[in-house]
Amino acid sequence: MPMLFALPLGLLVFVAIALLLLPLSLWQRVRNGGARRQARPWLITFNFWGTLVSTVMFVVFTAIAGFWWTNAWAYAALGWLVGLLVGVLGYRLTQFDPGPDVLFYKPSTALVLLLTLMIVVRLVAGLVQGWQASVNGVAWPQSGWLSHAGLLAMAALLLGYAGMYALLLRRRVRHHLRYRRYDRSVR
């Protein structure tokens, strides 16, 4: 009998802790997202391949979700293409500091802040929509950025950004490693 009370109570405590730590987590994401870091080739390659696997899983999920949510494919494709453009923009805004053996880079803090703000807006909108649907019986929108397909578009935007940024960063690191021993000083 005590186990029947412990499981729901444990789940409730877990959700409460996660909600309390969410603002700290988002603040750390913004703070560390724009920090200067060393470009480690193995980690950047791992990020690239991990993002590629995530994108494939996302495409499978979108194919399944397309049966129930209208315009899921269109929203996801548009979000992914916009994410690719944002990834290129993020790469262009990144500051690189090449050394003889190491490459350091500093992503744009403003872009990290904007992407995190997008996540917060979508999270709050989803919570409000969920509350409206469960308490007041208001139906979820069938189209627009507040629909389920809009959620897919935002996820696709983040995946497109991460994939393109990782690809371009990987190319930059490989180029740096290939030519790091050459003297680049102006004579």
N, C-alpha and C positions, 0 to 999 in steps of 0.2 A: 504493500500500500504506500509506504513512503517513496518508493521509486516512481510511482505514478505522479506524485507532486514534484519530485526532484527534476524530472525531464522538462516539463513545461517551464518551471521556475528557472532552470539553467539556461534554457533557450531565451527566456525573457531577459535574463541578466546579460547574456551574450549580445543580444540586440541593443540593449540599453548602453552597454559599454562601447559597442561599435558606433552608435549614434553620437555618443559623447566625444569620442576620439576623432570623428570625421572632420571637424574644423581644424584640429591639429594636423591631421594627415594632409589636408588640402594646403595648409600653410607651409608644411615641409615640402610639398611638391613644388610650390612656387619658389620657395627659398633655395632649394637644391637644384631645381630645374634650370636656373640661370647661372649656376656656379661654374667656375673654371675647373675643367677636369682633364685628365690625361687620356689620350685616345689609345686604348689598348686594343690591338687588332683582334684578338680572340673574342673579346667582349662585344665589340662592334659587329663582328661576323655572327656571333650568337644572337645578338639583337635582330640582325637582318633576317636570319633564318627563322627565328621565333615569330617575327612579325609576318613572314611569309606563310608559316603554318597557321597562324591565327587568321590570316586573310582567307585561306582555303576553308577553314572551319566556318568562318563567317559567311562565305558564299554558300556553303551547304545549308547553314541555318536560314539564310535568306531564301534559298530555293524552297525549303519547307514552309517558311512563314508566308511566302508568296501565295500559297493556296488559301490563306485565311485573311491576310491583310491586303487591301487594295493598294496598288502602286508600290509595293515593297521593293521590287526590282528597280524601278525608276528612281526612287528615293535613294536606295543604297548605291546605285551606280553614280548618281549625281554627287552624293556625299563623298564617295571614294575619289572621283575626279577632282573635286574641290580640295580634298585632303592631299592629293598629289601636288597640286599647285601650292598649297600651304607648306608642304614639305620642302619644295624648291625655295619658297620665300624664307622659310626657317633656315635653310642651309645658307642662303645668301646673307642673312642677317647674323650668322654665326661668326664670331671672331676667332681666328686661328693664330696660334703662336708656335711656329715651328722651331724646334731646336735641332742640334746635330743628331741626337738619337731619339728624341721624343717629340710628339706632336701634342700640344695642348689646344683645347677648344673651349669656347664659352658661348653656349646658346643664348639667344635673345630672351631676356627676362620678360619683356613686354609680350612676346608671342606666347611664352609659357603661361603668363598671367591670363591672357585672353582665352587660351584653350582650357585652362582650369576654370575660368569664369563660365565658359560654355558648359562645362560639366556640372557646375553648381546650378546654373539656370535650368538645365534639363532635369537634374535630380529634384529640385524644388517643384518644378512643373509636374513631374511624375508623381510626387507625393501629394500635391494638391489634387491632381486628376484622380488618383487612387482614392483619396478621401471623398471626393465628390461622387465617384462611382459607387463606393461602398455605402456611404451614409445617405446621400441624397438621391441616389439612383440615376445620376446623370450619365448618359452614354459617352463613351470615349469618342473623340472626333475621328472621322473616317479619312480625312486628308489634312494636310498642313503640318507644320513642324511639331505640333502637339500630338499627332497621331502616332500609332505604333510604327508606321513607316518612317515618321520623322525621327523616332528613336534610332531606327536602323541607319538613317542618313547621318546622324551625329556619330554613331559608332563607326560607320564607314569613313567618315571624315578623319577621325582619330587614327584609324588603321592606315588610311592612305598617307596621312602625314608621317606616321612612324615608319612606314615602309620606305617612302621616298627619302626621308631624312637619313635613315640607316643606310640605304643604298648609296647615296651621295657621300656620306661620311666614310663609308667603307672604301669607295673609290679614292677619296682624298688621302686616307691613311695608307692605302696600298701604293699610291703615287709617292707619298712622302717616304715610305720605307724603301722604295726602289731608287730614289734619287737623294737619299739623306747624306751620302758621303761626298757629294759634289759641293764645291765651294760656290755659294750663291752671292757672294759679296760683290759689290760694284767696284770696279777697279779704275 
